């Protein structure tokens, strides 16, 4: 099972106050606020917490009928993005009254089918708020008055968000989820087509063809899998437009929900700093990873002993993940696909491993003799026993008298020994240390 934090989109035409509300809700100044139409062109996202509840706030570009400039792109960007949100706050300007652009934009919001709140911003608090609302009953029978710059209506708006959050969202697993990531044009979709044995994904020589995360279920030796093809993830500075930034958010969601991540790299080019950042993103979220060195047929022609050259580059770029499993493939010829399938099955089995507490403690007793016990203040840290949790990837709890004295280095030592003893190299294990009561 997996969960995702609720996402709230701020939608409306330009200059109605979306960025001001974004800054109020996130208690930041990340969104640019200017008295100028269309300042916000890209999607901005930030997690915030109110009254013990966390949610994501998304500031979208202003929806407008203007056919010049960025607005057609922004319109499509917002339409696409609403599919991945949980609720929508639709903002209008109370001083302007209802405009054609408001009607058009609100139709987009209603068509999304998501819970939505109509907020009439810029209501002067010295004037009865109800004086601003009559025009907007045409759109909704419960418009809410507000003045974001004066913090009027913010608490009421937050109450609506929390009331519509419900229980934590849980997504049932239909199979073992494999998320395929990598820089644009590394061959992700081609690899997936080979794995599925069909042209399910759009393959193009143009970088960045895939925008949405596309899911395809398949069977392998009686086991259910789901392959997820994501948009190519570039450095933020190289993302060309709002749609590409949007696809980056969707790719990160796909990684969060994945059981296994395949990082596809062009063997001709080798791993880069951007690939390293992707690996770090996955490692931080404790995701199992397989490195897929694609286009190996072409790399052979460019580099003498290209595998040794490639592994040297991997050791340099991914120095923090020395044991990353690697498969050399060619989506064009099909070479290495059998090895990739075998490694996927192997990783799935290792992620599901269960080690009895008795075996763990026999192992633990021997291992803690290999290195001096950590010291907390003037006391040695004493370990009592080790047990496995129900989490995946495999996680363990070590009970000790002074958990705060167990250093990251000692955790890494224990993790490495578990990986060696149960052949779990490359699997992102976690060790928690708790005080024994």
N, C-alpha and C positions, 0 to 999 in steps of 0.2 A: 504494500500500500504506500502511496505517496501523497503529500499534501502541498498546497501552494497558497501563499499569502494572497488575500483578496486584493483586487486591483480596481482603483477608482479613476475613471477618465473624466477630465474637465474639457467640455466641448462647447463651442459657440463661435459666433463670427468674430472678426478681429476687434480688439480693443474693448471687450466687454468686461475684462477683469480676470481672465483665467490665470494669468501669471501672478497677479497679486494674491489670488486665492491659493495658488500652488505654494507661494512663499509663506503664507500664513499657516497652511496645513503642515508644511514640512519644517516650519520654523527656520527658514533659510532665506537666502537671497540669490538662489541659483537661477531662477527664471528672470529674464530681462524684462523690466517694466518700463515702458515708455509710452507717451501719449501719441502713438503713431500706429497706423493700421499695419497689421501683418508682421510685427516684430518677431514673434515666435514662429519659426518655420519648421523646426525639428521637434520631435517628441522628446520630452524630458521626463525622467522617472526617478522617484525617490521614495524610500520606505520611511514611514513616520509612525509614531505611537501616540495614541490619545487614550487616556483613562484605562490603561492596561491592555489596549487592543492595538495590534500592529496592522497596517495596510499600506499598499503602494498607491501613490498619487501620480497621475500622468498628466502633464501639461501638453496639449496638442496644438497644432497650428490652427489659426483662425479659419473657419469655413466661410467662403465668400463666392459669389457668382462671378466675380471678376475673372475673365478668361486669360488675363495677362500675368506674366511673372510666375510665381510658384503656386498660385492658388489651385489650379487643377490637380497638381501633384499632392498638395496638402489635403484636398478633398478625398482623393483615393486613399491616401495614407490613413486618414481618420476612419474612413469606411472599413478598411482592412483591419485596423487596430481594434475596433469595437468588438470584433469576434473573440479577442483574447482578454477582454475586460469582464469584470463581474457586475459593475454598476456604473451609471453615468450621471454626472452633474452637468445639466445644460444651463448655460449662463446667458442672460440677456441684459441689455442696458435699460434700466427703468426710465432714464431721462429721454431716451430716443423713442420709446414706445416700440410696438412690434413692427418689424420690417420684413420685407419679402425674404431676405436672407435668413432671418430667424425661422420663418415657416419652413423654408427649404431644408435648413440644417436640422430642425426638430423632426422632420419626417425621417431623416437618416437615423436619428437616435431611436425613434419609435420602431423603425424597421429592424433594429438590432435585436429587439425582444428583451433587452436587459432592463433591470430596475433603473428608473431614472427620476431625477428630481429637477424641477424647473425652478431656478433661482433668479430673481429679479434684482440685479446688483445696482449700486449707485443710488440707492434711495436716501434722500436727505433726511436725517433723523429729526430735524426740526419740523418736518411735514409728516402728517399721518401716513404711515406706510401703505395703507389701503388705497390711497390716492394713486399709487403707481401701478396697481395690480389689474384694473379692469381690462385693459387691452389684452393681457396675457391669458385670460380665461379662455380665449379662443384656442390656445394650445393645450392647456391643462387646467383641471378644475382645482388644483391646489398649488398655485405659485407661491414661492417663499420669498419675502422681502429681505434684502441684505445690503450692507455697505462694507465691502471687504476692507477698504482702507481705514475705516473706523472700527473694525472688528465687530460690526453689528451683524448678527446672524450666524457667526462662525460656530458657536456652540450648538445651535439648533441643527446646523448642517452636519456637524460631526455626529450628533445623536442619530440622524437619519442614516448615516453611513454605518454606524455600529449596529443599528437595528436591522439593517439589510445584510449584514455579514453572515448571520446565522451561525451554524456550526462550522468548524474548520472543514474546508473542502477536502474530500478524500477521493482519489481516483483509483478505481479498481484495476488491478493488473490483469490484462488478458493474455499476457505472455511475457517472456524475458525481453526487455526493451533494449535495443541496440541503437545508440545515437551515433550518426556518422558526421564528423565535423572536419574542418580544415579550411585553409585559405581558398579563395575563389579559384576555380579551374584546376584544382589539384586532382580531380578525377573521382570525386565522391559519388556522384550520380552514376558514373560508369561502373564503379565497383559494385554499387547496389544492383544495377541491372544484371551484372554477372552473377551475383549471389542469388538473385531471384530467378535468373534464367529467362528474363523478359525485359522489354523496353518499357518498364513501368515509370521511370523517371525521365524528365526532359534532359537531354544531353546536348550541350551546345559548346562550340569553341569560344564563345564569348563569356568572359568571367562574370560571375554573379547572376546566372540564369535563374537559379532557385531562390525564391523569396520566402515562401512559407515553409514550415516544417511539414514534410509529407510522410505519413505513416503507412506502412504496408506489412500486414501479417504474413507469416510463412511457417511451414513445418520443416524441422530438421531432425531426422531419426526419431520421430514420434514426439518431439518437444515443440511447444509453441513459442515462436519468436515474433517480435515486431521490429522491423527496420524503420528508422526515422532519418530521412534525409533532410539536412538543414541548409540554410543559406550559408555561403562562404563568409567566414568572420574575418573582417579586416580590422586594422588599428583604427581607433575612432577618428583620427585625423584624416584617414583615407576614405572614410565612408562618404559617398558622393551625395546622397540625398536622404530625405526623411524615410522613404520606403526601405532603404538599405539599413538605416538605424533601427527601424521597426523589426526587420528580419533578424537583426542581432539580438534583440530582446527575445524573440521567439526561439532562437537557437539556444539561448541560455536557459530558457524554460525547459526545452527538450533535454538539455544536459542534466538539469535538476531531477527530472523524472526518469532518467535512464538507469539501467542496471549496469550497462557496459558502454564505454565510449570507444569508437574507432576513430583515431586521428589519421587522416589520409594526407600524405606528404608526397610531393613530386620528387621522385628519386633523382631526376636530373639536377634539380636545384638544391635539394637537401633541406634539412630542418633550419628554421630561422628563429629569430628572437620572438616573432609573433606566434610561432608554433609553441615556443617555450611558455609564453603567456597563457595559451590555451591549456597546456598541460598543467600549469600551476592552478588555473581556474578549476580544472577537474580534480586535481589532488586536494585542493582546499575543501572540496565537497565530497571527498572520500569516494571517488568514482574509480572503478576498475577501467584500465585503459589498455588498448592494443594499438601499437604504432604500425600503420599500413604504409609501407614504402611502395607507392604505385609508380607505374611507367618504368619499371626496372629494365624492360627490354630496350628502351631508349638510353637509359643511364649507362648500360653496358658499353654502348658505343662511344660515350663521352669520357668515361673514367676507367682507367686501368684498375682492376680489382676494386670495382665500385662499391662492393659491400663493405670492405674494410674502410674505404673512404667515408661511406655513409655512417658507419658505426662510430667513427672518430668524431664526426660532426654531431651525432646524437649524444655522445659522451660529453662533448663540450657544451652544447645548448641545454641538455637536460641533466646537468650534473647533480641536480637534487633528486633525480629519479633514475638511479643507476641500473635498476633491474627491469626497465620498461620492456614488455614483450614486443618483439618486432617480427613482422612478416613481410617478405619481398614479393610483390605481385605485379601483374600486368593486366589491367582490365581489357586491354586490346587483344591479347593472346589467350588470356585465361590462366596464365602461369601463376602458381602460388595460391590459387583460390582454394584448393583442397587443404592446404596448410592453414589457411585462414579459418576455414570451417572447423578444423580440428582444434585450433587454438580457442575459438569462440566456445566450443563445447567444453574444453578443458577449464576455461575461466568460469563458465557457469557452474561446473561441478565444485570448483574451489570456493566460489562465493557461497555455496550452500553447505559447506563442510560443517559438521558438528563434532566437537571434541569433548569427550566426557570430562567432568571435573576431576575425577580420579587420575586420568592420564595427564591432565594439565598440571596437577599438583606434583605428580612424580617428576615431570619435566621441570617444573618451577623450582623444586627443591635443588635439583642439580644445577640449574642455570644460575641461581642467585649466589652460588658458591664461586662462579667464574669471575665475578667482579665485586669489588668492595661495595658494601651497602652505602646508599646515599646517607648524608648526614644532615639533620635538621637542627640547627643551633648546636647544642652539645650532645644531642641524642642521635644514635644510629636509627635509621628507618628500618623497622622490622615488618616483613611481609608475613601474612598469615595464610592466605590461599588465593587462588586464581580461578575464575569461572567464566564461561562464555555466555554472552547475552543472546537475545533472539534477533539481533540486528543483522543487516547485510549492508556492506561487506562485514565479514566476521569481526566482532568486537568483544573485548574481554574486560572484566573488572578485577583488579587486584586490590585486596583489602590489606591495609597497613595501619600502623599506629600513628604515623605522621604523613598523610598523603601530600601535604604541601612541600615536603622535602624531596619528593620524587621529581628529579629534573627532566627536562625534555630529552637530554642526552641519554639518561637511563631508560626512558620509555622507548627511545629508538633502539637501544641495546636489546631490550626485551622483545620488541617487535621483530627485529632481525632474527633473533634466536627462534621465535615461533615460526617465522617464514621458512627458516632452514630446516627445522625439525619436521614440519608437515608439508614440505614442498609447496609453499605458498608465495614464492618469490614473485614480485610484481602485483600481488594482491594488496590493496590498501587497508591494512589492519588498523584497528584503533584499540588503545589500552586506556581505560579510565582507572583512576586510583581513588578509593574511598576509605574512610575511616571505619574500622570495625568497632561496633558498639557492643 
